[in-house]
Amino acid sequence: MTISFAPLFGVLALAPGYGRKAAQIVARIVTLWINRRAAYRLAELDDRGLKDIGLTRSDVEGVLDLPFRHDPTIPLVHRRRARRQPAPPAVTVRLAARDGRAVEGRGV
C-alpha cells in the first residue's frame, strides 16, 4: 500500500500565498481605519485651524461622506496641494525673425 502526500504538499504550498494576501487585506483595512479616524479628528478642528492646514470644513465633510473603502486622506492632500500651489507664471511670447529682429504683429 502506497500513501501519497503530494496533494497535501500542493495545498500547503499555496497557503503562504493566501496568508500573504490575507495579511495585505488586513493591513489595508487597518490603514483605512486609521486614516478615517484622522479625518474625523480634522473635522473636530475649528475653521481657523483647518485654514492653517489649507483645508475647509466642506473639504473634510466631503471626504467623510466617501465609502469606507476609499482613503479619505488622499483627496484632502490633493485639495490642499491645489490651494497651496502658486499660480502658474504668465507666459510671454516674444517673436523674432531669424536675424534676431523683433517681429511686429500678434502670434497665433
C-alpha positions in Angstrom: 0.0 0.0 0.0 1.4 3.4 -1.0 0.4 6.7 0.7 1.0 9.8 -1.3 1.3 13.2 0.4 1.7 15.1 -2.9 -1.8 16.6 -2.8 -1.3 17.7 0.8 2.0 19.4 0.0 0.4 21.1 -3.0 -2.2 22.7 -0.8 0.4 23.6 1.8 2.5 25.3 -0.9 -0.5 27.6 -1.7 -1.0 28.6 2.0 1.8 31.2 2.2 0.4 33.0 -0.9 -3.1 33.1 0.6 -1.7 34.1 4.0 0.3 37.0 2.5 -2.9 38.2 0.6 -4.9 38.0 3.8 -2.3 40.0 5.7 -2.3 42.6 2.9 -6.1 42.9 3.2 -6.0 43.2 7.0 -3.2 45.9 6.7 -5.3 47.8 4.1 -8.4 47.7 6.4 -6.3 48.9 9.4 -4.8 51.7 7.3 -8.2 52.8 6.1 -9.5 52.8 9.6 -6.5 54.9 10.9 -6.8 57.4 8.1 -10.6 57.7 8.6 -10.0 58.4 12.3 -7.5 61.1 11.3 -10.2 62.7 9.1 -12.6 62.6 12.0 -10.1 64.4 14.1 -9.7 67.0 11.4 -13.5 67.5 11.5 -13.2 68.4 15.2 -10.9 71.4 14.4 -12.4 74.8 14.1 -12.4 76.7 10.8 -9.3 78.7 11.7 -7.4 75.5 12.4 -8.4 74.0 9.1 -7.5 77.2 7.3 -4.0 76.9 8.8 -3.6 73.5 7.2 -5.0 74.7 3.9 -8.4 72.9 4.1 -12.0 74.0 4.5 -14.9 72.5 6.5 -16.6 71.3 3.3 -13.4 69.5 2.2 -13.3 67.4 5.4 -17.1 66.8 5.5 -16.9 65.8 1.8 -14.3 63.1 2.3 -16.1 61.7 5.3 -19.1 61.0 3.0 -17.0 58.7 0.9 -17.5 54.9 1.3 -15.1 53.2 3.8 -13.1 51.5 1.1 -11.9 54.9 -0.1 -9.0 56.5 1.8 -10.2 60.0 2.9 -6.7 61.4 3.3 -5.8 61.2 -0.4 -8.5 63.7 -1.6 -7.6 66.0 1.3 -3.9 66.0 0.3 -4.9 66.8 -3.3 -7.2 69.6 -2.3 -4.6 71.1 0.0 -1.9 71.0 -2.7 -4.2 72.6 -5.2 -4.7 75.5 -2.9 -1.1 75.9 -1.9 0.5 75.8 -5.3 1.4 79.2 -6.6 -0.4 80.4 -9.7 1.5 79.5 -12.9 3.6 82.3 -14.2 2.2 84.4 -17.1 3.6 83.2 -20.4 5.0 85.8 -22.6 6.0 85.1 -26.2 8.5 87.2 -28.0 8.6 86.6 -31.7 11.9 87.3 -33.6 13.0 86.9 -37.1 15.9 84.6 -38.0 18.2 87.6 -37.9 17.1 88.5 -34.4 14.9 91.5 -35.2 11.6 91.7 -33.3 8.6 90.8 -35.4 5.6 93.1 -35.4 2.1 91.7 -35.0 0.4 89.1 -32.9 1.3 85.5 -32.6 -1.3 82.8 -33.2 
